[in-house]
Amino acid sequence: MDSDKVKREVRGWVLTILAVLAFRTLLYEAVYIPSGSMIPTLQIGDYVIVEKWAYGARLPFTESTQLQWSAPKRGDVVVLLAPPGNPRSDDLIKRVVAVGGDRVEIRDGALWLNGQPAPRQRVPGPCAYWNKPEGGPWTEEPCVAFEEQLERHRYGSYCTPSAYCGDVPEVVVPPGTVWLAGDHRDHSADSRVFGPVPIGRIKGRAVMALASWGPSGPRWTRLFHRVDH
């Protein structure tokens, strides 16, 4: 085989691999949702596309953003590096409910920001969702559904009937950090557990459920389903 042709093919493969790595590292990444902490916005079994350049850029294998050009806003659904000391090293996905300087509180699962309740109303009718503990079977569980609003973002949130939905006394969010919560309020380990998160640990913003796999197989209605923001 001609040596120049071999060099061209090798160079082509190297450039292709570098382009794929750059795309995944700097632009977009697909993440799998293994738990129900963000139900109903995200379902167990969703494959979600993350916009990694939404707030800044970081080098691979580093734990903080090296270049930041924007900051997460209230209502954004974001992916973050697992907080130090977390029992698992998996990335987490949560909703930003407060930013630096805000006073945040949770009363009976409802958000209060800067002394005012975030608009929230009970969704009438029956509520159920599909849950799947890791390694366990799918089970249908009851819930209490609400519609909540943070600025221009409207989204659903769940609590478990007759359960303590996670009160939090008022906290002042330090500058340069965000306060995160799961939409499934009493099924989420979030800033109630690990506190405010530095913006530099945010990997990106969730934008779309590319595909989803549930108890009966593919969820076709969630194909290319936009994440509520």
C-alpha positions in Angstrom: 0.0 0.0 0.0 1.2 3.5 -0.9 2.8 5.1 2.2 1.2 8.5 1.5 -2.2 6.8 1.3 -1.6 5.2 4.7 -0.5 8.5 6.2 -3.7 10.1 4.9 -5.9 7.4 6.3 -4.2 7.5 9.7 -4.4 11.3 9.8 -8.1 11.1 8.9 -8.8 8.6 11.7 -6.9 10.7 14.2 -8.7 13.9 13.2 -12.1 12.0 13.4 -11.3 10.7 16.9 -10.1 14.1 18.1 -13.3 15.7 16.7 -15.5 13.1 18.5 -13.6 13.7 21.8 -13.8 17.5 21.4 -17.6 17.2 20.7 -18.1 15.1 23.8 -15.8 17.1 26.1 -16.7 20.6 25.1 -20.1 20.6 23.4 -22.6 17.8 24.2 -22.8 14.6 26.2 -25.5 12.0 26.7 -26.2 11.0 30.3 -28.4 8.2 31.6 -30.9 8.9 34.4 -30.8 5.9 36.9 -32.9 7.4 39.7 -36.2 9.2 40.3 -34.9 12.4 41.9 -36.0 14.6 39.0 -39.4 12.9 38.3 -41.7 14.1 36.6 -39.3 16.3 34.6 -36.9 13.4 33.9 -37.9 9.7 34.1 -35.8 6.7 35.2 -34.4 5.3 31.9 -34.1 8.7 30.1 -31.0 9.4 28.0 -30.5 13.1 28.3 -28.4 15.4 26.1 -26.3 17.9 28.1 -25.2 21.2 26.6 -21.7 21.4 28.1 -20.8 24.8 26.7 -23.9 26.5 28.3 -21.9 28.1 31.1 -18.2 27.6 30.3 -15.5 25.1 29.4 -13.3 22.7 31.3 -10.4 20.5 30.5 -11.0 16.7 30.6 -10.5 15.1 34.1 -10.6 18.4 35.9 -13.0 19.3 38.7 -13.7 23.0 37.9 -14.4 25.2 34.9 -11.3 26.9 33.5 -13.3 29.4 31.4 -16.7 30.7 32.4 -18.9 33.0 30.2 -22.3 32.5 31.8 -23.9 31.4 35.1 -26.8 28.9 35.8 -30.1 30.7 36.3 -33.0 29.8 38.6 -35.0 27.0 37.0 -32.1 25.5 34.9 -31.8 21.7 35.0 -28.0 21.1 35.3 -25.6 18.2 35.5 -22.8 18.6 38.1 -19.8 16.7 39.3 -20.5 14.6 42.4 -19.8 16.7 45.5 -16.7 15.8 47.5 -17.5 13.1 50.0 -20.5 11.8 48.0 -20.7 8.0 48.4 -20.9 7.7 44.6 -18.8 9.4 41.9 -21.6 9.6 39.3 -22.6 12.9 37.9 -25.8 14.3 39.4 -28.7 16.1 37.7 -30.8 18.7 39.6 -32.7 21.9 39.2 -31.1 25.3 40.2 -33.6 26.9 42.6 -31.5 29.7 44.0 -28.3 31.5 43.0 -25.7 33.5 44.9 -27.1 36.1 47.3 -30.6 34.5 47.4 -32.3 33.4 50.7 -33.8 30.0 50.0 -36.2 27.9 52.2 -38.4 24.8 51.7 -41.6 24.5 53.6 -43.6 21.3 53.1 -41.8 20.7 49.8 -42.6 24.3 48.6 -39.9 26.7 47.7 -39.5 30.2 49.3 -37.1 32.7 47.8 -36.1 35.9 49.4 -39.0 35.7 51.8 -41.6 35.0 49.1 -43.2 31.6 48.1 -42.5 30.5 44.6 -45.9 30.2 42.8 -47.1 26.6 43.3 -50.4 24.8 42.9 -51.7 21.3 43.5 -52.5 19.3 40.3 -55.9 17.7 40.8 -56.6 14.0 40.1 -54.7 10.8 40.6 -50.9 10.7 40.5 -48.6 7.8 40.0 -45.1 7.2 38.6 -42.8 4.3 37.7 -39.9 3.7 40.2 -37.0 1.3 39.8 -34.4 0.9 42.6 -31.0 -0.1 41.2 -31.1 -3.9 40.6 -34.7 -4.0 41.5 -38.0 -4.4 39.6 -40.2 -1.6 38.2 -43.0 -0.7 40.6 -45.8 1.9 40.3 -45.8 4.4 43.2 -48.4 7.0 44.3 -47.5 10.7 44.4 -48.9 14.2 45.0 -48.3 16.4 42.0 -47.7 20.2 41.9 -47.0 22.8 39.3 -44.3 25.2 40.3 -42.8 28.3 38.7 -39.4 30.0 39.0 -39.3 33.1 37.0 -40.2 32.0 33.4 -39.8 28.3 34.2 -42.9 26.2 34.8 -42.4 22.6 35.7 -43.9 19.7 37.8 -42.8 18.6 41.2 -43.8 15.5 43.2 -44.1 14.6 46.9 -45.0 11.2 48.4 -48.5 11.1 50.0 -48.4 11.4 53.8 -44.6 11.8 53.7 -42.4 14.5 55.2 -41.4 16.4 52.0 -38.2 17.9 53.3 -38.3 21.3 55.1 -35.2 23.4 55.1 -34.7 26.5 57.3 -33.7 29.7 55.5 -30.2 29.5 53.9 -28.3 32.4 52.3 -26.6 31.1 49.1 -22.9 32.2 49.0 -21.7 34.2 46.0 -20.3 31.9 43.2 -22.6 29.0 44.1 -26.1 27.7 43.4 -28.6 25.8 45.5 -30.0 22.7 43.9 -33.1 20.6 44.5 -34.7 17.6 42.8 -38.2 18.0 41.4 -39.2 14.8 43.3 -38.7 16.6 46.6 -38.6 13.8 49.1 -36.7 11.4 46.8 -33.6 13.6 46.1 -30.2 14.0 47.7 -29.4 17.6 46.8 -28.3 20.8 48.4 -30.4 19.8 51.5 -27.7 17.1 51.9 -24.5 18.5 50.4 -25.1 22.3 50.6 -24.5 25.0 47.9 -22.5 23.9 44.9 -19.7 26.1 43.3 -20.7 27.1 39.8 -17.4 25.7 38.5 -18.6 22.2 39.3 -21.6 22.5 37.0 -20.9 20.5 33.8 -23.7 21.8 31.7 -27.4 22.3 31.1 -29.8 19.4 30.3 -31.7 20.3 27.1 -33.4 17.1 25.7 -34.3 13.5 26.5 -32.9 11.9 23.4 -34.6 8.5 24.2 -36.1 6.7 27.1 -36.6 3.1 28.3 -39.3 2.2 30.8 -41.0 -0.8 32.3 -42.7 -1.7 28.9 -39.7 -0.9 26.7 -39.1 2.3 24.7 -41.1 5.3 25.7 -41.8 6.7 22.2 -43.5 9.8 23.6 -40.2 10.9 25.2 -38.2 10.6 21.9 -36.5 14.0 21.5 -38.5 15.3 24.5 -37.4 18.8 25.5 -36.4 19.2 29.2 -38.7 21.7 30.9 -36.8 25.0 31.7 
